[in-house]
Amino acid sequence: TQLLEQSPQFLSIQEGENLTVYCNSSSVFSSLQWYRQEPGEGPVLLVTVVTGGEVKKLKRLTFQFGDARKDSSLHITAAQPGDTGLYLCAGEYDGTSYGKLTFGQGTILTVHP
Amino acid sequence: NAGVTQTPKFQVLKTGQSMTLQCAQDMNHEYMSWYRQDPGMGLRLIHYSVGAGITDQGEVPNGYNVSRSTTEDFPLRLLSAAPSQTSVYFCASSYTGPGYEQYFGPGTRLTVT
């Protein structure tokens, strides 16, 4: 079983602070996605990265894909209470069926006003 | 467009009972999948399907059956429920190909006593 390690599991910060969530594997991804999940709802896609070294920005969120396509990070600048939620990374490994995602354990982010 | 719908929203079963979780999508997606979500473990793939008549096992298939007779529907059957199957179940669908967004349903919270 391929493992996708996500850290930290919990983050509790004050409004305005910056934070980074990490996603690591020993295997190579063909693509990696980040999702956000609100309580009582299903995950919703934030971004997909497919190229080693790729950087994507979504307002205050910056996503990086490692050069070797084995790791990724999500950086939030000046966090706001509306960023509170569960963040999940999910990867498609090289050689697996398309759409067959392996999820990390998730990071529960709480941003206090 | 209703997207991905799941029924029921909540269900309580006694050990040994059987039931079917329903999932339907109206986006003409080829790929559909079932995940379970447990605290601290992210989402784990149970079964998936790349098209009508084709299903395959994911990471945690034991105790669950699926079938895919139409593009739209992908029901998940629990033949003899066990307390270890207490979880939140999500159905997802997407186009088939690298890095396509998976659209998740709202989830079914199942408790087995």
Boltz contact constraints between the chains, C-beta under 6 A:
constraints:
  - contact:
      token1: [A, 30]
      token2: [B, 98]
      max_distance: 6.0
  - contact:
      token1: [A, 31]
      token2: [B, 98]
      max_distance: 6.0
  - contact:
      token1: [A, 31]
      token2: [B, 99]
      max_distance: 6.0
  - contact:
      token1: [A, 41]
      token2: [B, 106]
      max_distance: 6.0
  - contact:
      token1: [A, 42]
      token2: [B, 90]
      max_distance: 6.0
  - contact:
      token1: [A, 42]
      token2: [B, 104]
      max_distance: 6.0
  - contact:
      token1: [A, 42]
      token2: [B, 105]
      max_distance: 6.0
  - contact:
      token1: [A, 42]
      token2: [B, 106]
      max_distance: 6.0
  - contact:
      token1: [A, 42]
      token2: [B, 107]
      max_distance: 6.0
  - contact:
      token1: [A, 43]
      token2: [B, 104]
      max_distance: 6.0
  - contact:
      token1: [A, 45]
      token2: [B, 101]
      max_distance: 6.0
  - contact:
      token1: [A, 48]
      token2: [B, 99]
      max_distance: 6.0
  - contact:
      token1: [A, 50]
      token2: [B, 99]
      max_distance: 6.0
  - contact:
      token1: [A, 98]
      token2: [B, 96]
      max_distance: 6.0
  - contact:
      token1: [A, 98]
      token2: [B, 97]
      max_distance: 6.0
  - contact:
      token1: [A, 98]
      token2: [B, 98]
      max_distance: 6.0
  - contact:
      token1: [A, 99]
      token2: [B, 31]
      max_distance: 6.0
  - contact:
      token1: [A, 99]
      token2: [B, 94]
      max_distance: 6.0
  - contact:
      token1: [A, 103]
      token2: [B, 42]
      max_distance: 6.0
  - contact:
      token1: [A, 103]
      token2: [B, 43]
      max_distance: 6.0
  - contact:
      token1: [A, 104]
      token2: [B, 42]
      max_distance: 6.0
  - contact:
      token1: [A, 105]
      token2: [B, 40]
      max_distance: 6.0
  - contact:
      token1: [A, 105]
      token2: [B, 42]
      max_distance: 6.0
  - contact:
      token1: [A, 106]
      token2: [B, 42]
      max_distance: 6.0
